[in-house]
Amino acid sequence: MNYEQPMTNDSPEEETMSDQAAIESVIQVYFDSMFESDGDKVRQAFHPNAKITGYLQEGLQEMDVAAFASFVEVQQPSAKDKGDSPILDVISIEIAGETAVARIRDVYLGLTFLDSLSFLKMNDSWTIYNKLFHVET
């Protein structure tokens, strides 16, 4: 069998750059969701089947998107409303076809988190499929 790649105007480098920009945009929506206590932005950034998992002082925490969105919404006043400075550092983004992994460091609720975000590209849009978090401080 002979399979042909669809013709596009974008070179692989241009496609990777546009994918990187799209992923960075989703990361910003994700960060803004927490910074602004906005559950709608959580639901915008995450795939409906995503899981949010990591260790807090109380032990292993596992949430689905609905639970995480609810958790984010009740953090009132938001960090933005309190006048906190936004702290977000995108450490790396690795893209492999229709999948990607980003490592980010952010401050949320007074804690510094190192997040590993797994992405899927579906219908030409990137979405967070899973989040693993580690509390650094």
A tleap script that builds the chain and sets N, CA, C and O, in Angstrom:
source leaprc.protein.ff14SB
mol = sequence {
  NMET ASN TYR GLU GLN PRO MET THR ASN ASP
  SER PRO GLU GLU GLU THR MET SER ASP GLN
  ALA ALA ILE GLU SER VAL ILE GLN VAL TYR
  PHE ASP SER MET PHE GLU SER ASP GLY ASP
  LYS VAL ARG GLN ALA PHE HIE PRO ASN ALA
  LYS ILE THR GLY TYR LEU GLN GLU GLY LEU
  GLN GLU MET ASP VAL ALA ALA PHE ALA SER
  PHE VAL GLU VAL GLN GLN PRO SER ALA LYS
  ASP LYS GLY ASP SER PRO ILE LEU ASP VAL
  ILE SER ILE GLU ILE ALA GLY GLU THR ALA
  VAL ALA ARG ILE ARG ASP VAL TYR LEU GLY
  LEU THR PHE LEU ASP SER LEU SER PHE LEU
  LYS MET ASN ASP SER TRP THR ILE TYR ASN
  LYS LEU PHE HIE VAL GLU CTHR
}
set mol.1.N position { 0.832 -1.179 0.000 }
set mol.1.CA position { 0.000 0.000 0.000 }
set mol.1.C position { 0.873 1.236 0.000 }
set mol.1.O position { 1.957 1.259 0.582 }
set mol.2.N position { 0.386 2.236 -0.649 }
set mol.2.CA position { 1.121 3.492 -0.740 }
set mol.2.C position { 0.287 4.580 -0.078 }
set mol.2.O position { -0.825 4.872 -0.517 }
set mol.3.N position { 0.827 5.177 0.974 }
set mol.3.CA position { 0.132 6.249 1.670 }
set mol.3.C position { 0.802 7.562 1.336 }
set mol.3.O position { 2.029 7.664 1.356 }
set mol.4.N position { 0.017 8.547 1.037 }
set mol.4.CA position { 0.564 9.859 0.730 }
set mol.4.C position { 0.200 10.821 1.856 }
set mol.4.O position { -0.891 10.765 2.424 }
set mol.5.N position { 1.133 11.690 2.155 }
set mol.5.CA position { 0.890 12.727 3.140 }
set mol.5.C position { 0.084 13.844 2.490 }
set mol.5.O position { 0.356 14.200 1.343 }
set mol.6.N position { -0.901 14.408 3.190 }
set mol.6.CA position { -1.637 15.530 2.610 }
set mol.6.C position { -0.707 16.713 2.384 }
set mol.6.O position { 0.205 16.965 3.171 }
set mol.7.N position { -0.946 17.411 1.331 }
set mol.7.CA position { -0.132 18.578 1.005 }
set mol.7.C position { -0.570 19.754 1.868 }
set mol.7.O position { -1.761 20.041 1.987 }
set mol.8.N position { 0.390 20.420 2.460 }
set mol.8.CA position { 0.098 21.624 3.225 }
set mol.8.C position { 1.082 22.695 2.811 }
set mol.8.O position { 2.129 22.404 2.232 }
set mol.9.N position { 0.743 23.924 3.109 }
set mol.9.CA position { 1.631 25.038 2.817 }
set mol.9.C position { 2.683 25.223 3.895 }
set mol.9.O position { 3.673 25.926 3.692 }
set mol.10.N position { 2.470 24.591 5.044 }
set mol.10.CA position { 3.389 24.774 6.165 }
set mol.10.C position { 4.524 23.765 6.087 }
set mol.10.O position { 4.304 22.584 5.818 }
set mol.11.N position { 5.730 24.239 6.324 }
set mol.11.CA position { 6.854 23.329 6.460 }
set mol.11.C position { 6.756 22.677 7.839 }
set mol.11.O position { 6.041 23.189 8.700 }
set mol.12.N position { 7.459 21.554 8.075 }
set mol.12.CA position { 7.430 20.940 9.406 }
set mol.12.C position { 7.851 21.915 10.506 }
set mol.12.O position { 7.301 21.886 11.607 }
set mol.13.N position { 8.821 22.774 10.208 }
set mol.13.CA position { 9.265 23.746 11.207 }
set mol.13.C position { 8.161 24.753 11.512 }
set mol.13.O position { 7.952 25.109 12.672 }
set mol.14.N position { 7.450 25.217 10.475 }
set mol.14.CA position { 6.363 26.181 10.692 }
set mol.14.C position { 5.225 25.539 11.472 }
set mol.14.O position { 4.625 26.167 12.345 }
set mol.15.N position { 4.929 24.267 11.145 }
set mol.15.CA position { 3.862 23.573 11.857 }
set mol.15.C position { 4.229 23.403 13.323 }
set mol.15.O position { 3.391 23.613 14.200 }
set mol.16.N position { 5.492 23.018 13.605 }
set mol.16.CA position { 5.929 22.857 14.988 }
set mol.16.C position { 5.853 24.183 15.735 }
set mol.16.O position { 5.453 24.217 16.899 }
set mol.17.N position { 6.235 25.275 15.075 }
set mol.17.CA position { 6.168 26.587 15.727 }
set mol.17.C position { 4.720 26.970 16.022 }
set mol.17.O position { 4.430 27.494 17.098 }
set mol.18.N position { 3.808 26.717 15.086 }
set mol.18.CA position { 2.413 27.066 15.340 }
set mol.18.C position { 1.833 26.152 16.414 }
set mol.18.O position { 1.018 26.595 17.223 }
set mol.19.N position { 2.246 24.869 16.434 }
set mol.19.CA position { 1.815 23.971 17.497 }
set mol.19.C position { 2.341 24.455 18.843 }
set mol.19.O position { 1.610 24.454 19.833 }
set mol.20.N position { 3.598 24.867 18.884 }
set mol.20.CA position { 4.176 25.364 20.128 }
set mol.20.C position { 3.411 26.588 20.621 }
set mol.20.O position { 3.108 26.689 21.809 }
set mol.21.N position { 3.100 27.508 19.728 }
set mol.21.CA position { 2.347 28.708 20.114 }
set mol.21.C position { 0.955 28.325 20.616 }
set mol.21.O position { 0.464 28.910 21.581 }
set mol.22.N position { 0.322 27.354 19.975 }
set mol.22.CA position { -1.010 26.918 20.403 }
set mol.22.C position { -0.946 26.275 21.787 }
set mol.22.O position { -1.822 26.509 22.620 }
set mol.23.N position { 0.083 25.469 22.036 }
set mol.23.CA position { 0.242 24.847 23.346 }
set mol.23.C position { 0.516 25.912 24.408 }
set mol.23.O position { -0.041 25.853 25.504 }
set mol.24.N position { 1.362 26.873 24.090 }
set mol.24.CA position { 1.627 27.966 25.041 }
set mol.24.C position { 0.344 28.729 25.356 }
set mol.24.O position { 0.152 29.175 26.487 }
set mol.25.N position { -0.523 28.882 24.381 }
set mol.25.CA position { -1.803 29.558 24.604 }
set mol.25.C position { -2.680 28.760 25.576 }
set mol.25.O position { -3.316 29.340 26.457 }
set mol.26.N position { -2.716 27.439 25.418 }
set mol.26.CA position { -3.486 26.594 26.338 }
set mol.26.C position { -2.885 26.665 27.736 }
set mol.26.O position { -3.619 26.723 28.723 }
set mol.27.N position { -1.557 26.660 27.831 }
set mol.27.CA position { -0.904 26.789 29.137 }
set mol.27.C position { -1.320 28.108 29.798 }
set mol.27.O position { -1.576 28.144 31.001 }
set mol.28.N position { -1.386 29.171 29.028 }
set mol.28.CA position { -1.789 30.464 29.590 }
set mol.28.C position { -3.228 30.422 30.084 }
set mol.28.O position { -3.528 30.961 31.150 }
set mol.29.N position { -4.129 29.790 29.326 }
set mol.29.CA position { -5.525 29.649 29.771 }
set mol.29.C position { -5.571 28.846 31.062 }
set mol.29.O position { -6.295 29.200 31.993 }
set mol.30.N position { -4.799 27.762 31.119 }
set mol.30.CA position { -4.726 26.939 32.330 }
set mol.30.C position { -4.259 27.770 33.527 }
set mol.30.O position { -4.880 27.747 34.589 }
set mol.31.N position { -3.162 28.501 33.344 }
set mol.31.CA position { -2.645 29.322 34.442 }
set mol.31.C position { -3.660 30.403 34.836 }
set mol.31.O position { -3.911 30.621 36.021 }
set mol.32.N position { -4.236 31.073 33.843 }
set mol.32.CA position { -5.229 32.114 34.124 }
set mol.32.C position { -6.428 31.554 34.881 }
set mol.32.O position { -7.008 32.241 35.721 }
set mol.33.N position { -6.802 30.310 34.587 }
set mol.33.CA position { -7.943 29.708 35.287 }
set mol.33.C position { -7.699 29.690 36.787 }
set mol.33.O position { -8.603 29.979 37.571 }
set mol.34.N position { -6.483 29.354 37.187 }
set mol.34.CA position { -6.166 29.310 38.614 }
set mol.34.C position { -5.968 30.715 39.166 }
set mol.34.O position { -6.458 31.030 40.251 }
set mol.35.N position { -5.257 31.555 38.433 }
set mol.35.CA position { -4.957 32.910 38.892 }
set mol.35.C position { -6.235 33.731 39.071 }
set mol.35.O position { -6.310 34.591 39.949 }
set mol.36.N position { -7.246 33.459 38.225 }
set mol.36.CA position { -8.507 34.214 38.257 }
set mol.36.C position { -9.639 33.440 38.927 }
set mol.36.O position { -10.764 33.935 38.985 }
set mol.37.N position { -9.367 32.230 39.436 }
set mol.37.CA position { -10.391 31.354 40.033 }
set mol.37.C position { -11.560 31.153 39.070 }
set mol.37.O position { -12.721 31.321 39.443 }
set mol.38.N position { -11.240 30.793 37.829 }
set mol.38.CA position { -12.222 30.710 36.744 }
set mol.38.C position { -12.390 29.264 36.278 }
set mol.38.O position { -11.566 28.748 35.523 }
set mol.39.N position { -13.462 28.617 36.733 }
set mol.39.CA position { -13.737 27.239 36.369 }
set mol.39.C position { -13.977 27.042 34.886 }
set mol.39.O position { -13.643 25.991 34.340 }
set mol.40.N position { -14.557 28.048 34.217 }
set mol.40.CA position { -14.786 27.934 32.775 }
set mol.40.C position { -13.467 27.815 32.022 }
set mol.40.O position { -13.380 27.082 31.037 }
set mol.41.N position { -12.456 28.520 32.470 }
set mol.41.CA position { -11.143 28.419 31.817 }
set mol.41.C position { -10.499 27.060 32.086 }
set mol.41.O position { -9.766 26.550 31.238 }
set mol.42.N position { -10.761 26.466 33.254 }
set mol.42.CA position { -10.293 25.097 33.512 }
set mol.42.C position { -10.899 24.172 32.462 }
set mol.42.O position { -10.186 23.399 31.821 }
set mol.43.N position { -12.219 24.255 32.289 }
set mol.43.CA position { -12.903 23.388 31.329 }
set mol.43.C position { -12.462 23.671 29.891 }
set mol.43.O position { -12.501 22.778 29.045 }
set mol.44.N position { -12.046 24.907 29.611 }
set mol.44.CA position { -11.551 25.261 28.274 }
set mol.44.C position { -10.178 24.625 28.015 }
set mol.44.O position { -9.909 24.174 26.901 }
set mol.45.N position { -9.316 24.587 29.023 }
set mol.45.CA position { -7.946 24.107 28.845 }
set mol.45.C position { -7.834 22.584 28.842 }
set mol.45.O position { -6.971 22.027 28.164 }
set mol.46.N position { -8.704 21.908 29.596 }
set mol.46.CA position { -8.587 20.465 29.793 }
set mol.46.C position { -9.569 19.676 28.934 }
set mol.46.O position { -10.694 20.113 28.696 }
set mol.47.N position { -9.129 18.517 28.478 }
set mol.47.CA position { -10.004 17.541 27.839 }
set mol.47.C position { -10.994 17.057 28.900 }
set mol.47.O position { -10.618 16.932 30.066 }
set mol.48.N position { -12.245 16.782 28.531 }
set mol.48.CA position { -13.229 16.354 29.540 }
set mol.48.C position { -12.824 15.105 30.325 }
set mol.48.O position { -13.266 14.931 31.461 }
set mol.49.N position { -11.996 14.233 29.750 }
set mol.49.CA position { -11.579 13.009 30.438 }
set mol.49.C position { -10.266 13.158 31.195 }
set mol.49.O position { -9.749 12.173 31.720 }
set mol.50.N position { -9.729 14.341 31.260 }
set mol.50.CA position { -8.421 14.556 31.891 }
set mol.50.C position { -8.462 14.237 33.383 }
set mol.50.O position { -9.511 14.287 34.026 }
set mol.51.N position { -7.297 13.911 33.903 }
set mol.51.CA position { -7.105 13.694 35.334 }
set mol.51.C position { -6.039 14.655 35.834 }
set mol.51.O position { -5.076 14.962 35.131 }
set mol.52.N position { -6.228 15.122 37.053 }
set mol.52.CA position { -5.290 16.020 37.720 }
set mol.52.C position { -4.815 15.256 38.955 }
set mol.52.O position { -5.613 14.947 39.841 }
set mol.53.N position { -3.524 14.953 39.014 }
set mol.53.CA position { -3.017 14.036 40.034 }
set mol.53.C position { -1.675 14.521 40.573 }
set mol.53.O position { -0.829 15.017 39.830 }
set mol.54.N position { -1.505 14.365 41.878 }
set mol.54.CA position { -0.232 14.685 42.504 }
set mol.54.C position { -0.335 14.547 44.011 }
set mol.54.O position { -1.383 14.206 44.560 }
set mol.55.N position { 0.778 14.822 44.657 }
set mol.55.CA position { 0.845 14.702 46.112 }
set mol.55.C position { 0.815 16.070 46.771 }
set mol.55.O position { 1.564 16.974 46.403 }
set mol.56.N position { -0.063 16.199 47.747 }
set mol.56.CA position { -0.079 17.337 48.659 }
set mol.56.C position { 0.288 16.796 50.040 }
set mol.56.O position { 0.517 15.598 50.204 }
set mol.57.N position { 0.340 17.670 51.009 }
set mol.57.CA position { 0.718 17.255 52.368 }
set mol.57.C position { -0.183 16.126 52.879 }
set mol.57.O position { 0.271 15.251 53.616 }
set mol.58.N position { -1.451 16.148 52.488 }
set mol.58.CA position { -2.418 15.144 52.941 }
set mol.58.C position { -2.248 13.808 52.226 }
set mol.58.O position { -2.863 12.820 52.626 }
set mol.59.N position { -1.434 13.754 51.184 }
set mol.59.CA position { -1.241 12.520 50.425 }
set mol.59.C position { -1.647 12.697 48.972 }
set mol.59.O position { -1.770 13.815 48.471 }
set mol.60.N position { -1.851 11.566 48.307 }
set mol.60.CA position { -2.176 11.564 46.885 }
set mol.60.C position { -3.529 12.226 46.633 }
set mol.60.O position { -4.520 11.904 47.288 }
set mol.61.N position { -3.555 13.142 45.689 }
set mol.61.CA position { -4.782 13.830 45.285 }
set mol.61.C position { -5.077 13.459 43.842 }
set mol.61.O position { -4.199 13.540 42.984 }
set mol.62.N position { -6.309 13.054 43.574 }
set mol.62.CA position { -6.741 12.719 42.224 }
set mol.62.C position { -8.075 13.401 41.971 }
set mol.62.O position { -9.021 13.251 42.744 }
set mol.63.N position { -8.139 14.151 40.879 }
set mol.63.CA position { -9.370 14.859 40.538 }
set mol.63.C position { -9.664 14.702 39.057 }
set mol.63.O position { -8.763 14.545 38.233 }
set mol.64.N position { -10.958 14.749 38.742 }
set mol.64.CA position { -11.328 14.883 37.347 }
set mol.64.C position { -11.485 16.372 37.057 }
set mol.64.O position { -11.306 17.199 37.952 }
set mol.65.N position { -11.814 16.716 35.829 }
set mol.65.CA position { -11.881 18.127 35.444 }
set mol.65.C position { -12.974 18.861 36.220 }
set mol.65.O position { -12.766 19.996 36.652 }
set mol.66.N position { -14.124 18.233 36.400 }
set mol.66.CA position { -15.221 18.893 37.123 }
set mol.66.C position { -14.809 19.224 38.557 }
set mol.66.O position { -15.089 20.317 39.049 }
set mol.67.N position { -14.147 18.282 39.224 }
set mol.67.CA position { -13.711 18.519 40.603 }
set mol.67.C position { -12.646 19.607 40.656 }
set mol.67.O position { -12.667 20.457 41.546 }
set mol.68.N position { -11.709 19.582 39.701 }
set mol.68.CA position { -10.669 20.607 39.684 }
set mol.68.C position { -11.264 21.981 39.399 }
set mol.68.O position { -10.874 22.965 40.027 }
set mol.69.N position { -12.203 22.057 38.461 }
set mol.69.CA position { -12.854 23.337 38.151 }
set mol.69.C position { -13.586 23.870 39.379 }
set mol.69.O position { -13.524 25.064 39.672 }
set mol.70.N position { -14.274 22.993 40.091 }
set mol.70.CA position { -14.979 23.416 41.316 }
set mol.70.C position { -13.997 23.898 42.372 }
set mol.70.O position { -14.238 24.907 43.034 }
set mol.71.N position { -12.884 23.176 42.532 }
set mol.71.CA position { -11.859 23.580 43.490 }
set mol.71.C position { -11.323 24.962 43.147 }
set mol.71.O position { -11.190 25.812 44.028 }
set mol.72.N position { -11.016 25.192 41.880 }
set mol.72.CA position { -10.468 26.477 41.434 }
set mol.72.C position { -11.477 27.602 41.682 }
set mol.72.O position { -11.103 28.684 42.133 }
set mol.73.N position { -12.743 27.348 41.391 }
set mol.73.CA position { -13.776 28.390 41.517 }
set mol.73.C position { -13.966 28.887 42.950 }
set mol.73.O position { -14.267 30.061 43.167 }
set mol.74.N position { -13.792 27.999 43.923 }
set mol.74.CA position { -14.055 28.398 45.312 }
set mol.74.C position { -12.882 29.129 45.958 }
set mol.74.O position { -12.995 29.580 47.098 }
set mol.75.N position { -11.776 29.252 45.262 }
set mol.75.CA position { -10.620 29.976 45.812 }
set mol.75.C position { -10.879 31.473 45.648 }
set mol.75.O position { -10.452 32.091 44.673 }
set mol.76.N position { -11.583 32.034 46.621 }
set mol.76.CA position { -11.985 33.435 46.561 }
set mol.76.C position { -11.467 34.185 47.778 }
set mol.76.O position { -11.487 33.627 48.876 }
set mol.77.N position { -11.011 35.407 47.640 }
set mol.77.CA position { -10.842 36.084 46.356 }
set mol.77.C position { -9.707 35.433 45.557 }
set mol.77.O position { -8.818 34.796 46.120 }
set mol.78.N position { -9.760 35.607 44.247 }
set mol.78.CA position { -8.729 35.024 43.385 }
set mol.78.C position { -7.389 35.704 43.641 }
set mol.78.O position { -7.326 36.790 44.218 }
set mol.79.N position { -6.332 35.051 43.206 }
set mol.79.CA position { -4.990 35.645 43.322 }
set mol.79.C position { -4.948 36.980 42.581 }
set mol.79.O position { -4.319 37.934 43.041 }
set mol.80.N position { -5.615 37.041 41.442 }
set mol.80.CA position { -5.660 38.285 40.667 }
set mol.80.C position { -6.351 39.386 41.465 }
set mol.80.O position { -5.862 40.514 41.531 }
set mol.81.N position { -7.501 39.050 42.076 }
set mol.81.CA position { -8.250 40.040 42.856 }
set mol.81.C position { -7.479 40.493 44.100 }
set mol.81.O position { -7.660 41.618 44.568 }
set mol.82.N position { -6.621 39.621 44.632 }
set mol.82.CA position { -5.809 39.982 45.795 }
set mol.82.C position { -4.607 40.833 45.405 }
set mol.82.O position { -3.915 41.370 46.271 }
set mol.83.N position { -4.358 40.958 44.100 }
set mol.83.CA position { -3.223 41.747 43.643 }
set mol.83.C position { -1.910 40.988 43.622 }
set mol.83.O position { -0.842 41.594 43.537 }
set mol.84.N position { -1.979 39.658 43.699 }
set mol.84.CA position { -0.758 38.851 43.628 }
set mol.84.C position { -0.120 38.989 42.253 }
set mol.84.O position { -0.806 39.250 41.264 }
set mol.85.N position { 1.177 38.816 42.196 }
set mol.85.CA position { 1.885 38.821 40.919 }
set mol.85.C position { 1.787 37.435 40.297 }
set mol.85.O position { 2.012 36.436 40.981 }
set mol.86.N position { 1.453 37.359 39.008 }
set mol.86.CA position { 1.402 36.045 38.357 }
set mol.86.C position { 2.811 35.487 38.178 }
set mol.86.O position { 3.710 36.187 37.711 }
set mol.87.N position { 2.995 34.228 38.550 }
set mol.87.CA position { 4.295 33.580 38.398 }
set mol.87.C position { 4.092 32.289 37.615 }
set mol.87.O position { 3.519 31.325 38.123 }
set mol.88.N position { 4.563 32.282 36.383 }
set mol.88.CA position { 4.461 31.140 35.490 }
set mol.88.C position { 5.745 31.045 34.685 }
set mol.88.O position { 6.162 32.020 34.059 }
set mol.89.N position { 6.373 29.878 34.698 }
set mol.89.CA position { 7.584 29.641 33.929 }
set mol.89.C position { 7.389 28.374 33.107 }
set mol.89.O position { 7.242 27.286 33.665 }
set mol.90.N position { 7.388 28.510 31.787 }
set mol.90.CA position { 7.318 27.342 30.909 }
set mol.90.C position { 8.748 26.834 30.753 }
set mol.90.O position { 9.575 27.476 30.105 }
set mol.91.N position { 9.030 25.695 31.340 }
set mol.91.CA position { 10.373 25.127 31.349 }
set mol.91.C position { 10.674 24.450 30.026 }
set mol.91.O position { 11.746 24.642 29.452 }
set mol.92.N position { 9.727 23.655 29.541 }
set mol.92.CA position { 9.958 22.950 28.282 }
set mol.92.C position { 8.635 22.529 27.659 }
set mol.92.O position { 7.631 22.336 28.344 }
set mol.93.N position { 8.670 22.394 26.345 }
set mol.93.CA position { 7.565 21.819 25.585 }
set mol.93.C position { 8.189 20.879 24.559 }
set mol.93.O position { 9.043 21.281 23.769 }
set mol.94.N position { 7.754 19.632 24.585 }
set mol.94.CA position { 8.225 18.649 23.622 }
set mol.94.C position { 7.016 18.150 22.838 }
set mol.94.O position { 6.044 17.663 23.415 }
set mol.95.N position { 7.090 18.280 21.520 }
set mol.95.CA position { 5.990 17.892 20.644 }
set mol.95.C position { 6.400 16.662 19.850 }
set mol.95.O position { 7.486 16.611 19.271 }
set mol.96.N position { 5.511 15.670 19.833 }
set mol.96.CA position { 5.724 14.460 19.042 }
set mol.96.C position { 4.424 14.162 18.304 }
set mol.96.O position { 3.523 13.517 18.840 }
set mol.97.N position { 4.344 14.636 17.081 }
set mol.97.CA position { 3.141 14.413 16.289 }
set mol.97.C position { 1.934 15.102 16.899 }
set mol.97.O position { 1.902 16.326 17.023 }
set mol.98.N position { 0.947 14.312 17.277 }
set mol.98.CA position { -0.303 14.836 17.838 }
set mol.98.C position { -0.299 14.812 19.369 }
set mol.98.O position { -1.347 14.969 19.995 }
set mol.99.N position { 0.869 14.617 19.966 }
set mol.99.CA position { 1.007 14.605 21.417 }
set mol.99.C position { 2.107 15.574 21.822 }
set mol.99.O position { 2.983 15.913 21.027 }
set mol.100.N position { 2.044 16.008 23.061 }
set mol.100.CA position { 3.078 16.907 23.577 }
set mol.100.C position { 3.113 16.801 25.097 }
set mol.100.O position { 2.148 16.386 25.740 }
set mol.101.N position { 4.254 17.191 25.645 }
set mol.101.CA position { 4.415 17.261 27.101 }
set mol.101.C position { 5.056 18.600 27.424 }
set mol.101.O position { 6.041 18.995 26.801 }
set mol.102.N position { 4.494 19.291 28.398 }
set mol.102.CA position { 5.057 20.564 28.857 }
set mol.102.C position { 5.380 20.440 30.338 }
set mol.102.O position { 4.628 19.835 31.102 }
set mol.103.N position { 6.508 21.020 30.734 }
set mol.103.CA position { 6.859 21.146 32.151 }
set mol.103.C position { 6.769 22.622 32.477 }
set mol.103.O position { 7.378 23.455 31.806 }
set mol.104.N position { 6.011 22.941 33.503 }
set mol.104.CA position { 5.870 24.337 33.906 }
set mol.104.C position { 6.029 24.448 35.415 }
set mol.104.O position { 5.790 23.499 36.161 }
set mol.105.N position { 6.435 25.622 35.834 }
set mol.105.CA position { 6.516 25.941 37.257 }
set mol.105.C position { 5.612 27.144 37.471 }
set mol.105.O position { 5.693 28.135 36.746 }
set mol.106.N position { 4.744 27.043 38.483 }
set mol.106.CA position { 3.831 28.144 38.775 }
set mol.106.C position { 3.591 28.227 40.271 }
set mol.106.O position { 3.805 27.269 41.014 }
set mol.107.N position { 3.144 29.387 40.684 }
set mol.107.CA position { 2.796 29.591 42.091 }
set mol.107.C position { 1.282 29.689 42.176 }
set mol.107.O position { 0.652 30.491 41.487 }
set mol.108.N position { 0.710 28.850 43.041 }
set mol.108.CA position { -0.740 28.806 43.234 }
set mol.108.C position { -1.017 28.542 44.705 }
set mol.108.O position { -0.459 27.614 45.290 }
set mol.109.N position { -1.866 29.347 45.292 }
set mol.109.CA position { -2.243 29.222 46.705 }
set mol.109.C position { -1.027 29.264 47.626 }
set mol.109.O position { -0.990 28.601 48.663 }
set mol.110.N position { -0.037 30.054 47.228 }
set mol.110.CA position { 1.154 30.230 48.047 }
set mol.110.C position { 2.163 29.099 47.933 }
set mol.110.O position { 3.166 29.098 48.646 }
set mol.111.N position { 1.919 28.142 47.054 }
set mol.111.CA position { 2.816 27.007 46.862 }
set mol.111.C position { 3.421 27.057 45.468 }
set mol.111.O position { 2.774 27.504 44.521 }
set mol.112.N position { 4.656 26.601 45.343 }
set mol.112.CA position { 5.294 26.499 44.033 }
set mol.112.C position { 5.113 25.079 43.521 }
set mol.112.O position { 5.526 24.110 44.159 }
set mol.113.N position { 4.486 24.979 42.357 }
set mol.113.CA position { 4.203 23.686 41.743 }
set mol.113.C position { 5.085 23.474 40.521 }
set mol.113.O position { 5.356 24.407 39.766 }
set mol.114.N position { 5.526 22.242 40.338 }
set mol.114.CA position { 6.141 21.807 39.095 }
set mol.114.C position { 5.125 20.867 38.448 }
set mol.114.O position { 4.858 19.779 38.957 }
set mol.115.N position { 4.568 21.298 37.333 }
set mol.115.CA position { 3.513 20.544 36.654 }
set mol.115.C position { 4.054 19.899 35.390 }
set mol.115.O position { 4.837 20.498 34.653 }
set mol.116.N position { 3.625 18.674 35.155 }
set mol.116.CA position { 3.850 17.988 33.878 }
set mol.116.C position { 2.490 17.881 33.217 }
set mol.116.O position { 1.597 17.195 33.713 }
set mol.117.N position { 2.341 18.564 32.097 }
set mol.117.CA position { 1.061 18.601 31.387 }
set mol.117.C position { 1.196 17.796 30.098 }
set mol.117.O position { 2.070 18.072 29.276 }
set mol.118.N position { 0.327 16.800 29.926 }
set mol.118.CA position { 0.293 16.010 28.697 }
set mol.118.C position { -0.807 16.565 27.806 }
set mol.118.O position { -1.919 16.832 28.263 }
set mol.119.N position { -0.488 16.732 26.541 }
set mol.119.CA position { -1.414 17.329 25.577 }
set mol.119.C position { -1.749 16.357 24.457 }
set mol.119.O position { -0.930 15.521 24.075 }
set mol.120.N position { -2.959 16.477 23.940 }
set mol.120.CA position { -3.382 15.815 22.719 }
set mol.120.C position { -3.868 16.872 21.747 }
set mol.120.O position { -4.485 17.861 22.143 }
set mol.121.N position { -3.583 16.655 20.465 }
set mol.121.CA position { -4.120 17.522 19.426 }
set mol.121.C position { -5.319 16.808 18.822 }
set mol.121.O position { -5.191 15.742 18.220 }
set mol.122.N position { -6.487 17.418 18.997 }
set mol.122.CA position { -7.727 16.832 18.503 }
set mol.122.C position { -8.481 17.892 17.714 }
set mol.122.O position { -8.691 19.004 18.197 }
set mol.123.N position { -8.885 17.545 16.508 }
set mol.123.CA position { -9.608 18.496 15.650 }
set mol.123.C position { -8.834 19.794 15.501 }
set mol.123.O position { -9.414 20.879 15.565 }
set mol.124.N position { -7.525 19.686 15.302 }
set mol.124.CA position { -6.625 20.825 15.098 }
set mol.124.C position { -6.501 21.739 16.312 }
set mol.124.O position { -6.053 22.878 16.179 }
set mol.125.N position { -6.891 21.258 17.497 }
set mol.125.CA position { -6.750 22.048 18.724 }
set mol.125.C position { -6.017 21.222 19.772 }
set mol.125.O position { -6.225 20.014 19.893 }
set mol.126.N position { -5.160 21.892 20.522 }
set mol.126.CA position { -4.441 21.242 21.610 }
set mol.126.C position { -5.241 21.347 22.897 }
set mol.126.O position { -5.854 22.378 23.174 }
set mol.127.N position { -5.231 20.274 23.684 }
set mol.127.CA position { -5.933 20.244 24.957 }
set mol.127.C position { -5.096 19.471 25.973 }
set mol.127.O position { -4.372 18.544 25.609 }
set mol.128.N position { -5.196 19.851 27.236 }
set mol.128.CA position { -4.479 19.136 28.297 }
set mol.128.C position { -5.242 17.847 28.588 }
set mol.128.O position { -6.429 17.873 28.913 }
set mol.129.N position { -4.540 16.719 28.466 }
set mol.129.CA position { -5.190 15.435 28.717 }
set mol.129.C position { -4.909 14.919 30.124 }
set mol.129.O position { -5.729 14.196 30.690 }
set mol.130.N position { -3.781 15.275 30.684 }
set mol.130.CA position { -3.452 14.900 32.056 }
set mol.130.C position { -2.506 15.915 32.670 }
set mol.130.O position { -1.689 16.534 31.989 }
set mol.131.N position { -2.644 16.065 33.974 }
set mol.131.CA position { -1.738 16.940 34.727 }
set mol.131.C position { -1.213 16.148 35.917 }
set mol.131.O position { -1.987 15.626 36.719 }
set mol.132.N position { 0.109 16.064 36.021 }
set mol.132.CA position { 0.767 15.556 37.217 }
set mol.132.C position { 1.434 16.731 37.893 }
set mol.132.O position { 2.128 17.510 37.240 }
set mol.133.N position { 1.236 16.873 39.193 }
set mol.133.CA position { 1.857 18.007 39.870 }
set mol.133.C position { 2.716 17.546 41.039 }
set mol.133.O position { 2.465 16.524 41.677 }
set mol.134.N position { 3.736 18.351 41.284 }
set mol.134.CA position { 4.655 18.144 42.400 }
set mol.134.C position { 4.785 19.480 43.119 }
set mol.134.O position { 5.028 20.504 42.479 }
set mol.135.N position { 4.628 19.484 44.426 }
set mol.135.CA position { 4.784 20.707 45.210 }
set mol.135.C position { 6.249 20.849 45.589 }
set mol.135.O position { 6.829 19.983 46.245 }
set mol.136.N position { 6.839 21.970 45.156 }
set mol.136.CA position { 8.259 22.220 45.468 }
set mol.136.C position { 8.418 22.928 46.818 }
set mol.136.O position { 9.352 22.632 47.563 }
set mol.137.N position { 7.521 23.852 47.133 }
set mol.137.CA position { 7.602 24.562 48.416 }
set mol.137.C position { 6.221 24.704 49.017 }
set mol.137.O position { 6.074 25.274 50.098 }
savepdb mol mol.pdb
quit
